């Protein structure tokens, strides 16, 4: 049974002092971090290889870019003539960083921007593309459009995920966007009787520089239709989803994956009413996924969660507790969908998530929703990815918001300056989980009471999902585990987040029915949870190898430093 460890409110000065003392205790020096081990253990982690949950979809580590602030222009797109290193106008550093985390899917053009966007504005000669005012009240010259996005995906080696405009374009435009993207040049849809004439949209795509089809299979049918995407009711949206996806063209053996607009945070009423309405018509074969958006935000007086850099211990624990609500969000909507027997199982697509802070740390005034990213955000990233992995049977796709220069970024860029954030490092550390079999993992550790537990939880606009009645405490140690078979045998990957600001946790790790032959650890920790990377200090926060105790049979003792994210790779027999 877990015990409670309750943090007390501290001033910023005492908080920083406590963080520094804790860091000294875990002996972080240079490129190595030595794990502490004592005879006493504070926690247990029990792993059950014989109890699989499901295969961890690589697509839960996906990404998102929107025409917002400095995301596209100066973040991703610098233009072919730029002095900044680029590949066909795409920032080379962005491509390299996305390759380094093996980005599987990239979502575009929004977000809220998508439902104000006409995809035809972004094709053809760039000099003749119209300039438009986008959703975020900024002028868009459409230099970065559909073909540029597809070339970005090809350079990274990832799949495209297109968010289609349901609010301001008719269903015909959605049908024709699919046709433009996927029709083979010279051919017609497989469900058409016409065989003679070449496909005019495929020919137009070829004339615009890409003869081969884009083969986009993942489509978001609108975005946040309960809000910026149309202020619709679930019943209104259900009718539009059916109309937009009915008898869409098919060009391959596999059906397209259509994602319906899901709820704002934990709005279970939206999901319940949406599925009741969708299931009112038996023709629902195109429904593959339900989109969920959940941002970890702040107090009732503001949507954003305070300042990205100026926070005390209460703010720190509150944010991580709010982040852990993602588990409730996943479970609630999975049950609300009520997957019907005989129908393809609808999966969850968490295509916007992350910590959203207020103004104050943006790179420049015109970089709307830009913010700094600290060790606190690294811990939130680990907590969130572990939730997705513990629910590998439910969550098929997830897109962090956003990849660069916006909200929960992996990268920051401005002109010829570039750095990765602590969140980037967590994505890299979790790579061994991709495609592995998630297994049950039981954590028993001292819990942490949230000092701000009675504040409502903003989930978008002026909506709230109530108080923290069910989540007044934060797990003192949490994580996930998976097993993969390699050429050298079976590797068990265990990722663990210790959120305690000043308490390393020594844990007894047991693997049921298996023996441990070796183990190696990587840890992300720092002297202070406010630490972050910037253009002047791009390596201030980075992972390091850590020592582990010698395993004995199926058991291993390991100490997880205070405020850390750890990956253990364990060879088992």
C-alpha positions as CSV (number, residue, x, y, z in Angstrom):
1,X,0.0,0.0,0.0
2,X,1.4,3.4,-0.9
3,X,2.3,6.0,1.7
4,X,1.8,9.7,1.2
5,X,4.5,12.3,0.9
6,X,3.0,15.8,1.0
7,X,5.0,18.7,-0.4
8,X,4.8,22.0,1.5
9,X,4.6,25.4,-0.3
10,X,8.0,27.0,-0.7
11,X,9.4,30.3,-2.0
12,X,11.2,30.2,-5.3
13,X,14.5,30.7,-3.4
14,X,14.0,27.8,-1.0
15,X,12.6,25.7,-3.9
16,X,15.7,26.2,-6.0
17,X,17.9,25.5,-2.9
18,X,16.0,22.2,-2.3
19,X,16.4,21.3,-6.0
20,X,20.1,22.0,-5.9
21,X,20.6,19.9,-2.7
22,X,18.7,17.1,-4.2
23,X,20.8,17.2,-7.3
24,X,24.0,17.1,-5.3
25,X,22.6,14.1,-3.5
26,X,22.3,12.2,-6.8
27,X,25.8,13.2,-7.9
28,X,25.1,14.5,-11.4
29,X,28.4,15.3,-13.0
30,X,29.1,15.9,-16.6
31,X,28.1,13.0,-18.9
32,X,27.5,10.4,-16.2
33,X,24.9,10.0,-13.5
34,X,25.6,7.4,-10.8
35,X,22.5,5.8,-9.4
36,X,22.3,5.6,-5.6
37,X,21.6,2.2,-4.1
38,X,21.0,1.4,-0.5
39,X,19.9,-1.6,1.4
40,X,16.5,0.1,2.0
41,X,14.0,0.2,-0.9
42,X,11.3,2.8,-1.1
43,X,9.2,1.2,-3.8
44,X,8.5,-1.9,-5.8
45,X,7.9,-2.5,-9.5
46,X,6.4,-5.8,-10.5
47,X,6.5,-6.7,-14.2
48,X,4.4,-9.5,-15.8
49,X,5.7,-10.7,-19.2
50,X,2.9,-13.3,-19.4
51,X,0.2,-10.6,-19.2
52,X,0.4,-8.6,-22.5
53,X,-1.7,-5.5,-23.1
54,X,-1.2,-5.0,-26.8
55,X,1.4,-4.0,-29.4
56,X,2.6,-0.4,-28.8
57,X,1.8,1.5,-32.0
58,X,4.8,3.5,-33.2
59,X,2.3,6.1,-34.2
60,X,1.7,7.2,-30.6
61,X,5.0,9.1,-30.9
62,X,3.7,11.3,-33.8
63,X,3.9,15.0,-34.4
64,X,1.9,18.1,-35.4
65,X,2.7,21.3,-37.2
66,X,0.2,24.2,-37.8
67,X,0.3,27.6,-39.5
68,X,0.6,29.3,-36.2
69,X,3.3,31.8,-34.9
70,X,6.7,30.6,-35.9
71,X,5.9,26.9,-36.5
72,X,5.8,26.8,-40.3
73,X,7.5,30.0,-41.3
74,X,11.0,30.1,-39.8
75,X,10.4,26.9,-37.9
76,X,9.9,24.3,-40.7
77,X,10.1,26.5,-43.8
78,X,12.9,28.8,-44.5
79,X,12.9,28.8,-48.3
80,X,15.3,27.5,-50.9
81,X,17.2,30.8,-51.0
82,X,17.8,31.0,-47.3
83,X,21.3,31.1,-45.7
84,X,19.9,28.7,-43.2
85,X,20.8,25.1,-44.2
86,X,17.8,23.6,-45.9
87,X,16.6,20.8,-48.1
88,X,14.3,22.3,-50.8
89,X,13.4,25.1,-48.4
90,X,12.8,22.9,-45.4
91,X,15.1,23.6,-42.4
92,X,17.7,20.8,-42.3
93,X,17.9,20.9,-38.5
94,X,14.2,20.2,-38.3
95,X,14.5,17.2,-40.7
96,X,17.5,15.8,-38.7
97,X,15.8,16.2,-35.4
98,X,12.6,14.5,-36.6
99,X,14.7,11.7,-38.1
100,X,16.5,11.3,-34.7
101,X,13.2,10.6,-33.0
102,X,12.0,8.5,-35.9
103,X,8.9,10.5,-36.3
104,X,6.2,8.1,-37.7
105,X,3.4,10.6,-38.6
106,X,3.2,14.3,-39.1
107,X,-0.2,16.1,-38.8
108,X,-0.9,19.3,-40.8
109,X,-2.3,22.0,-41.6
110,X,-4.0,22.3,-38.2
111,X,-5.5,22.5,-35.6
112,X,-7.9,25.4,-35.8
113,X,-6.1,26.7,-38.9
114,X,-7.3,23.6,-40.9
115,X,-11.0,24.6,-40.9
116,X,-10.1,28.0,-42.4
117,X,-7.8,26.6,-45.0
118,X,-8.4,25.9,-48.7
119,X,-5.9,23.3,-49.8
120,X,-6.1,24.6,-53.4
121,X,-4.4,27.9,-52.1
122,X,-1.2,25.9,-51.4
123,X,-0.6,24.2,-54.8
124,X,0.8,25.4,-58.1
125,X,3.4,28.2,-58.8
126,X,4.4,29.8,-55.5
127,X,4.5,33.2,-57.1
128,X,0.9,33.0,-58.0
129,X,-0.5,31.6,-54.7
130,X,-2.9,33.9,-52.9
131,X,-2.1,35.5,-49.6
132,X,-4.8,34.8,-47.0
133,X,-5.5,35.8,-43.4
134,X,-5.4,32.5,-41.4
135,X,-7.3,31.5,-38.3
136,X,-4.7,32.9,-36.0
137,X,-5.0,36.5,-37.4
138,X,-1.7,36.3,-39.3
139,X,-1.1,36.7,-43.0
140,X,-0.2,33.5,-44.8
141,X,1.5,33.8,-48.2
142,X,0.9,30.1,-48.8
143,X,4.5,29.5,-49.8
144,X,4.2,26.3,-47.7
145,X,1.4,24.2,-49.0
146,X,0.4,20.6,-49.8
147,X,3.4,19.7,-51.9
148,X,5.9,21.3,-49.5
149,X,4.3,19.3,-46.7
150,X,4.5,16.1,-48.6
151,X,8.1,16.7,-49.3
152,X,8.7,17.4,-45.7
153,X,7.3,14.0,-44.8
154,X,9.4,12.3,-47.5
155,X,12.5,14.0,-46.1
156,X,11.8,12.9,-42.6
157,X,10.6,9.4,-43.6
158,X,7.2,9.7,-42.0
159,X,3.5,9.4,-43.0
160,X,1.3,12.4,-43.6
161,X,-1.9,13.0,-41.5
162,X,-4.1,15.6,-43.1
163,X,-6.7,17.6,-41.2
164,X,-9.5,18.4,-43.7
165,X,-11.6,21.5,-43.7
166,X,-15.1,20.7,-42.7
167,X,-16.3,24.1,-41.5
168,X,-15.8,26.3,-44.6
169,X,-15.4,23.9,-47.5
170,X,-18.1,21.6,-48.9
171,X,-17.9,17.8,-49.0
172,X,-17.0,17.9,-52.7
173,X,-13.7,19.6,-51.8
174,X,-12.8,16.9,-49.3
175,X,-13.6,14.2,-51.9
176,X,-11.4,16.0,-54.4
177,X,-8.5,16.6,-52.0
178,X,-8.4,12.8,-51.5
179,X,-8.5,12.4,-55.2
180,X,-5.7,15.0,-55.8
181,X,-3.5,13.3,-53.2
182,X,-4.1,9.6,-54.0
183,X,-5.3,9.1,-57.6
184,X,-2.6,7.4,-59.7
185,X,-1.7,9.6,-62.7
186,X,-3.8,8.6,-65.7
187,X,-6.2,6.5,-63.7
188,X,-9.7,6.9,-62.2
189,X,-11.2,5.6,-58.9
190,X,-11.5,1.9,-58.6
191,X,-15.2,2.2,-58.0
192,X,-15.9,4.1,-61.2
193,X,-17.1,2.6,-64.4
194,X,-15.2,5.2,-66.5
195,X,-11.9,3.9,-67.8
196,X,-10.9,6.0,-70.7
197,X,-10.2,9.5,-69.5
198,X,-7.1,10.2,-67.3
199,X,-7.8,11.6,-63.9
200,X,-7.6,15.4,-64.2
201,X,-6.7,16.0,-60.5
202,X,-3.9,13.5,-60.7
203,X,-2.7,15.2,-63.8
204,X,-2.8,18.5,-62.0
205,X,-0.8,17.1,-59.2
206,X,1.8,15.8,-61.7
207,X,1.9,19.3,-63.3
208,X,2.6,20.7,-59.9
209,X,5.7,18.6,-59.5
210,X,4.6,15.2,-58.0
211,X,3.4,12.6,-60.5
212,X,3.4,9.7,-58.0
213,X,0.4,9.8,-55.6
214,X,0.9,10.9,-52.0
215,X,-1.0,7.8,-50.7
216,X,-2.4,9.6,-47.7
217,X,-4.4,7.1,-45.7
218,X,-4.9,9.1,-42.4
219,X,-7.5,11.8,-42.6
220,X,-9.0,14.0,-39.8
221,X,-12.5,14.9,-40.8
222,X,-12.5,18.5,-39.4
223,X,-10.9,19.7,-36.1
224,X,-12.5,20.7,-32.8
225,X,-15.9,20.9,-34.4
226,X,-17.3,21.6,-30.9
227,X,-15.5,24.9,-31.0
228,X,-13.3,26.6,-33.6
229,X,-14.3,24.0,-36.2
230,X,-17.9,25.0,-36.3
231,X,-19.5,25.2,-32.8
232,X,-21.5,22.1,-33.7
233,X,-23.4,19.7,-31.5
234,X,-22.4,16.0,-31.6
235,X,-25.5,15.2,-33.6
236,X,-24.7,17.9,-36.2
237,X,-21.2,16.8,-36.5
238,X,-22.2,13.1,-36.8
239,X,-24.4,14.0,-39.8
240,X,-21.5,15.9,-41.5
241,X,-19.0,13.1,-40.8
242,X,-21.3,10.6,-42.5
243,X,-21.8,12.9,-45.5
244,X,-18.2,13.8,-45.9
245,X,-16.9,10.2,-45.8
246,X,-19.7,8.5,-47.7
247,X,-18.5,6.8,-50.9
248,X,-15.1,8.5,-50.9
249,X,-12.7,7.3,-53.7
250,X,-10.5,4.3,-53.0
251,X,-7.2,3.8,-54.8
252,X,-5.5,1.0,-52.8
253,X,-6.3,-2.3,-51.2
254,X,-6.5,-0.8,-47.7
255,X,-9.3,1.5,-46.7
256,X,-8.6,5.1,-45.7
257,X,-8.4,5.8,-42.0
258,X,-11.0,8.5,-41.2
259,X,-10.7,10.1,-37.7
260,X,-13.8,11.7,-36.3
261,X,-13.7,14.8,-34.2
262,X,-13.9,13.8,-30.6
263,X,-14.2,15.6,-27.3
264,X,-12.7,18.6,-25.6
265,X,-10.8,17.0,-22.8
266,X,-13.0,14.7,-20.7
267,X,-16.3,15.7,-22.2
268,X,-17.8,12.3,-22.1
269,X,-21.2,13.7,-23.1
270,X,-19.8,14.6,-26.6
271,X,-18.5,11.1,-27.2
272,X,-21.6,9.4,-26.0
273,X,-24.0,11.5,-28.1
274,X,-21.6,11.4,-31.1
275,X,-21.5,7.6,-31.2
276,X,-25.2,7.3,-30.5
277,X,-25.8,9.5,-33.6
278,X,-23.2,7.8,-35.7
279,X,-24.6,4.3,-34.9
280,X,-28.1,5.6,-35.8
281,X,-27.1,4.8,-39.4
282,X,-25.7,1.3,-40.1
283,X,-23.3,2.6,-42.8
284,X,-20.4,3.5,-40.5
285,X,-17.6,1.5,-42.1
286,X,-15.3,4.5,-42.5
287,X,-15.0,5.4,-38.8
288,X,-11.5,4.3,-37.8
289,X,-10.5,6.6,-35.0
290,X,-11.8,9.2,-32.5
291,X,-9.7,12.3,-32.0
292,X,-9.1,13.5,-28.4
293,X,-7.5,16.8,-27.4
294,X,-6.2,17.3,-23.9
295,X,-3.9,20.1,-22.9
296,X,-2.4,20.3,-19.5
297,X,-3.4,23.8,-18.5
298,X,-3.8,25.9,-15.4
299,X,-6.0,27.8,-13.0
300,X,-9.6,29.0,-13.6
301,X,-8.4,32.5,-14.3
302,X,-6.4,31.6,-17.3
303,X,-6.4,28.8,-19.9
304,X,-2.7,28.5,-19.9
305,X,-0.8,26.9,-17.0
306,X,1.1,29.9,-15.6
307,X,4.6,30.7,-16.7
308,X,6.9,28.1,-18.4
309,X,9.9,29.1,-16.3
310,X,8.6,30.9,-13.2
311,X,6.9,28.2,-11.1
312,X,7.2,27.0,-7.5
313,X,6.8,23.5,-6.1
314,X,3.0,23.8,-5.8
315,X,2.8,24.7,-9.5
316,X,5.1,21.9,-10.4
317,X,3.2,19.1,-8.6
318,X,-0.2,20.6,-9.8
319,X,0.9,20.5,-13.5
320,X,2.1,16.9,-13.3
321,X,-1.1,15.8,-11.5
322,X,-3.2,17.5,-14.2
323,X,-1.1,15.7,-16.8
324,X,-1.8,12.3,-15.2
325,X,-5.5,13.0,-15.9
326,X,-4.8,11.8,-19.4
327,X,-5.3,8.2,-18.1
328,X,-8.8,9.1,-17.0
329,X,-9.5,10.8,-20.4
330,X,-8.4,7.7,-22.3
331,X,-10.4,5.3,-20.1
332,X,-13.6,7.4,-20.1
333,X,-13.8,7.9,-23.8
334,X,-12.9,4.3,-24.6
335,X,-15.9,3.1,-22.6
336,X,-18.1,5.9,-23.9
337,X,-17.5,4.9,-27.5
338,X,-19.2,1.6,-26.7
339,X,-17.5,-0.4,-29.6
340,X,-20.3,-2.4,-31.2
341,X,-19.9,-6.1,-31.8
342,X,-19.5,-6.9,-35.4
343,X,-18.0,-3.4,-36.2
344,X,-14.3,-2.6,-36.7
345,X,-13.0,-1.4,-33.3
346,X,-12.6,2.3,-33.2
347,X,-9.3,3.5,-31.8
348,X,-8.3,6.6,-29.9
349,X,-6.3,9.3,-31.6
350,X,-4.9,11.8,-29.2
351,X,-3.8,14.2,-31.9
352,X,-3.2,17.2,-29.6
353,X,-1.6,17.0,-26.2
354,X,1.0,18.9,-24.1
355,X,1.5,21.6,-21.5
356,X,0.1,25.0,-22.5
357,X,1.6,28.0,-20.7
358,X,0.9,31.7,-20.7
359,X,2.9,34.5,-22.4
360,X,6.4,35.5,-21.3
361,X,8.8,33.0,-22.8
362,X,8.0,33.2,-26.5
363,X,10.9,33.5,-28.8
364,X,9.6,36.8,-30.4
365,X,6.3,38.8,-30.2
366,X,5.0,37.3,-33.4
367,X,5.7,33.7,-32.3
368,X,2.2,33.1,-31.1
369,X,1.9,30.3,-28.4
370,X,5.7,29.8,-28.4
371,X,7.1,28.9,-25.0
372,X,10.2,27.5,-23.3
373,X,10.4,23.9,-22.2
374,X,12.0,22.7,-19.0
375,X,12.7,19.5,-17.1
376,X,9.1,19.8,-15.8
377,X,7.9,19.3,-19.3
378,X,10.2,16.3,-19.8
379,X,8.6,14.6,-16.8
380,X,5.1,15.4,-18.2
381,X,6.2,13.9,-21.5
382,X,7.3,10.7,-19.8
383,X,4.1,10.5,-17.8
384,X,1.9,11.0,-20.9
385,X,3.8,8.5,-23.1
386,X,3.7,5.9,-20.4
387,X,-0.1,6.3,-20.1
388,X,-0.4,5.7,-23.9
389,X,1.8,2.6,-23.6
390,X,-0.2,1.2,-20.6
391,X,-3.2,1.5,-22.9
392,X,-1.7,0.2,-26.1
393,X,-4.9,-1.7,-26.8
394,X,-6.8,1.6,-27.0
395,X,-4.5,4.4,-28.2
396,X,-3.4,4.0,-31.8
397,X,-2.1,7.5,-32.7
398,X,-1.0,10.5,-30.7
399,X,0.5,13.8,-31.9
400,X,2.4,16.1,-29.5
401,X,1.4,19.7,-30.0
402,X,3.6,20.9,-31.5
403,X,6.9,19.8,-33.0
404,X,8.6,23.2,-33.1
405,X,8.2,26.7,-31.7
406,X,4.7,26.1,-30.2
407,X,3.3,24.8,-26.9
408,X,5.0,21.5,-26.0
409,X,7.8,21.6,-28.6
410,X,10.6,19.2,-29.2
411,X,12.6,22.0,-31.0
412,X,13.0,25.8,-30.9
413,X,14.3,27.7,-33.9
414,X,14.7,31.4,-34.8
415,X,16.5,32.4,-38.0
416,X,19.8,30.5,-37.9
417,X,19.5,29.5,-34.2
418,X,18.3,26.0,-33.2
419,X,18.1,23.8,-30.2
420,X,16.2,20.7,-29.0
421,X,14.2,20.7,-25.8
422,X,14.2,18.2,-22.9
423,X,11.0,16.8,-24.4
424,X,13.0,15.8,-27.5
425,X,15.3,13.7,-25.3
426,X,12.4,11.8,-23.7
427,X,11.0,10.9,-27.2
428,X,14.4,9.5,-28.0
429,X,14.7,7.6,-24.7
430,X,11.3,5.9,-25.4
431,X,12.2,4.7,-28.9
432,X,12.8,1.0,-27.7
433,X,9.1,0.7,-26.9
434,X,8.0,1.2,-30.5
435,X,6.3,-1.9,-31.9
436,X,7.0,-3.9,-28.7
437,X,4.5,-5.7,-26.7
438,X,3.2,-3.7,-23.7
439,X,3.0,-5.8,-20.5
440,X,1.3,-5.2,-17.2
441,X,3.5,-3.3,-14.7
442,X,2.6,-2.6,-11.1
443,X,4.2,0.3,-9.2
444,X,4.0,0.7,-5.5
445,X,5.6,3.9,-4.2
446,X,5.0,6.9,-1.9
447,X,2.4,9.2,-3.4
448,X,2.4,13.0,-3.6
449,X,-0.6,15.1,-2.6
450,X,-1.4,17.9,-5.1
451,X,-1.3,21.1,-3.1
452,X,-3.6,22.8,-5.6
453,X,-6.1,19.9,-5.8
454,X,-9.2,22.0,-5.5
455,X,-8.7,24.2,-8.5
456,X,-10.8,23.4,-11.6
457,X,-9.1,22.0,-14.6
458,X,-9.4,24.0,-17.9
459,X,-9.7,21.8,-20.9
460,X,-10.3,24.4,-23.6
461,X,-12.1,27.6,-24.0
462,X,-14.3,28.2,-20.9
463,X,-15.0,24.5,-20.3
464,X,-13.9,22.6,-17.2
465,X,-14.0,19.0,-16.3
466,X,-14.5,19.7,-12.7
467,X,-12.2,19.6,-9.6
468,X,-9.4,17.2,-8.9
469,X,-11.7,15.0,-6.8
470,X,-10.5,11.8,-8.4
471,X,-6.9,12.8,-8.9
472,X,-5.8,14.7,-5.8
473,X,-2.6,12.6,-5.7
474,X,0.2,12.1,-8.1
475,X,1.9,8.7,-8.4
476,X,5.3,8.9,-6.6
477,X,6.7,6.5,-9.3
478,X,5.0,5.6,-12.6
479,X,5.9,4.1,-15.9
480,X,5.3,1.4,-18.4
481,X,7.0,-1.8,-19.7
482,X,7.3,-3.7,-23.0
483,X,9.0,-6.7,-24.4
484,X,10.6,-7.0,-27.8
485,X,12.4,-10.0,-29.4
486,X,15.8,-9.1,-31.0
487,X,18.6,-11.1,-32.6
488,X,20.1,-11.3,-29.1
489,X,17.0,-12.5,-27.3
490,X,14.3,-10.7,-25.4
491,X,14.7,-7.1,-24.3
492,X,12.4,-5.7,-21.6
493,X,12.2,-1.9,-21.7
494,X,11.0,-0.2,-18.6
495,X,10.5,3.6,-18.5
496,X,10.0,5.3,-15.2
497,X,9.2,8.8,-14.0
498,X,10.1,9.9,-10.5
499,X,8.3,13.3,-9.9
500,X,9.6,13.8,-6.3
501,X,11.5,17.1,-6.3
502,X,13.9,16.1,-3.5
503,X,13.6,12.4,-3.1
504,X,15.4,9.7,-5.0
505,X,13.4,6.5,-5.0
506,X,15.2,3.1,-4.6
507,X,13.0,0.4,-6.1
508,X,13.0,-3.3,-6.0
509,X,12.2,-4.4,-9.6
510,X,10.9,-7.9,-10.1
511,X,10.1,-9.7,-13.4
512,X,7.7,-12.6,-12.9
513,X,8.8,-15.8,-14.5
514,X,12.0,-14.6,-16.0
515,X,15.7,-14.1,-15.1
516,X,17.8,-11.0,-15.8
517,X,21.1,-11.4,-17.6
518,X,22.0,-7.7,-17.9
519,X,20.6,-4.2,-17.6
520,X,21.6,-0.8,-18.7
521,X,20.0,2.6,-17.8
522,X,19.7,6.1,-19.3
523,X,18.5,8.9,-17.2
524,X,17.3,12.5,-17.9
525,X,17.8,14.7,-14.8
526,X,19.2,18.1,-13.9
527,X,20.2,20.2,-11.0
528,X,16.9,22.1,-11.1
529,X,13.6,21.3,-12.7
530,X,13.6,24.9,-14.2
531,X,16.6,23.9,-16.3
532,X,16.2,24.1,-20.0
533,X,18.0,24.3,-23.3
534,X,18.3,27.6,-25.2
535,X,20.3,28.9,-28.2
536,X,23.2,29.8,-26.0
537,X,23.1,26.6,-24.0
538,X,21.8,23.9,-26.3
539,X,23.1,21.0,-24.1
540,X,22.2,22.3,-20.7
541,X,19.7,19.4,-20.3
542,X,20.5,16.0,-21.9
543,X,20.4,12.3,-21.0
544,X,23.3,10.4,-19.5
545,X,24.0,6.7,-18.8
546,X,23.4,5.5,-15.2
547,X,24.7,2.6,-13.2
548,X,22.5,-0.2,-12.1
549,X,22.9,-2.8,-9.4
550,X,24.0,-6.3,-10.3
551,X,20.7,-8.3,-11.0
552,X,20.0,-11.4,-9.1
553,X,17.7,-14.0,-10.8
554,X,14.6,-12.1,-11.8
555,X,15.2,-9.1,-9.5
556,X,17.1,-5.8,-9.8
557,X,17.5,-2.9,-7.4
558,X,17.7,0.6,-9.0
559,X,17.6,4.1,-7.7
560,X,15.6,6.6,-9.7
561,X,16.9,10.2,-9.1
562,X,14.6,13.0,-7.9
563,X,12.7,14.6,-10.7
564,X,13.9,12.3,-13.4
565,X,12.9,10.2,-16.4
566,X,14.7,6.8,-16.8
567,X,14.9,4.1,-19.4
568,X,16.0,0.7,-18.3
569,X,16.8,-1.9,-21.0
570,X,16.8,-5.4,-19.4
571,X,18.0,-8.6,-21.2
572,X,15.8,-11.4,-19.9
573,X,15.7,-15.2,-20.2
